[in-house]
């Protein structure tokens, strides 16, 4: 997926303007000329200059506003692509209520089955890796992974 | 000699040696898997090293990266797929050798010259870093401001990407670094009242998102593409390597020295070192017509160069706190997390730590020989690990690693956002390495800039009056001029691309 340079530049110009607008709320300190807003403003200008160049270049080159590669038109591949951020989102939403062990197991199993692993292999790998990661991070490294449903058993 | 003995004691500790051995195996595996890079290996290691003391933490990173850069040569020779971008320069040449039936010689040359090149890089690091540190001890905020500028500029200049997009990435990274409490006045910037954002954009989840999650997203699209099988049996890989060394010893030296120098340039790492030394090798070869047909000469140059670049990259990182490539950018982030500010004072206050890093570097390159041999012998098994199981497991590592950095879902959310951002940027030809360097150096750049502005009371000329600052400043501005000139010429010329 690729936006036209002109469109990308326009978005970034808007972003730079927004950053500048936010810096107007930073307090000024009397007697101090170089406050917290100086550096972000320089960066906003830098982004705006690059963005303007992109807009110019995009307008000269023309071309479509959005280019999609082959895979983005194939539903199965598009879903494979979305599965990675989707799985991360699932972890963010589910790990607290369910706990780390069920969430990680479901995540590994569902992803590897979606990627066409055979269930005979996917099941033990998902279970084994979940326990291994849990042992390493929660046991050895003392990371407070959420216990959730497993709380009574841990 | 006291700090040296102390350093040896720190390194030759069973726990540290076990960490080094473990990360060596990990680095070999990640490097040998096409699609998993040395930077990704480092990014995934950081959450684990977070819980270690500095010496094993640095040992793990040094060892894993050295192994990964070599191991990338294995699938390049066997499958014509570089295991890491650093092997891409000579992948076709390696594969052509394999097709000519010289797989054994190719792997042997890659292994032996990677080890030797790595050792040259370390030797230069050991020789140069302390001397440079003596000079750097007198630096003021002006010098550090220009050094940071020069480093960041080089990061843009050295990538093959279009400079407008390189600078864009850099500015976004620097802007991300301003999120949180401002270093001068203590005012929270761009936090939108969120408590997590007050502490700033946490570096490790960003790194994991940009280098690992975005890579997984790209990998997920092609996960069903069937892996090819390795056709040839691997025999004695060391036969004939001696003859190659006698014939091409000059290529080895040239590649290693060039690689170290390129590695030491801020922003350019092992992959660029390999490309440049391959090109140099071809340019000065007596038989340039043989290049591309499975000729070992260019491989000697470039496989030495990419490993020596690793040692070179540590020179500016240890001496000035300016990373030489994206891997040392991670190292600097780790050092800051450990409360040690990289820079010349480390050489005075913790010399044993510096010597420990040197020792680990030498050790890592030496154990590469047996471990690399083992990796080559078991390459068929490594390359057979199915991607459809590997990708989900790596994602789980990413999730847990990011969680462990903040002990909250903030880290995981940040990782997801940065993964999507990293993917989006790369899709548009905007490289992410300058962004990471900007994020690491942002605070230092802003602090030295604001400090210098206050000291100079706004007079720009003050930035150039100290001799070293003047030279660095002029050099930086010259590079800017060259870049603008290039961009203008490109804009004027009739459009080719």
Interface residues (C-beta under 8 A of the other chain):
Chain A: X1 X2 X3 X8 X12 X19 X22 X23 X26 X27 X29 X32 X33 X34 X35 X36 X38 X39 X40 X43 X44 X46 X47 X50 X51 X53 X54 X57 X60 X61 X71 X77 X80 X81 X83 X84 X85 X87 X88 X89 X91 X92 X95 X96 X104 X107 X108 X111 X112 X115 X116 X117 X121 X122 X125 X126 X129 X130 X133 X137 X141 X142 X143 X144 X145
Chain B: X48 X51 X164 X165 X167 X168 X171 X172 X174 X175 X178 X182 X184 X185 X187 X189 X190 X213 X216 X217 X220 X221 X222 X223 X224 X386 X387 X388 X389 X391 X392 X393 X395 X396 X397 X398 X399 X400 X403 X404 X407 X409 X412 X413 X415 X416 X419 X420 X427 X428 X446 X449 X450 X453 X454 X458 X495
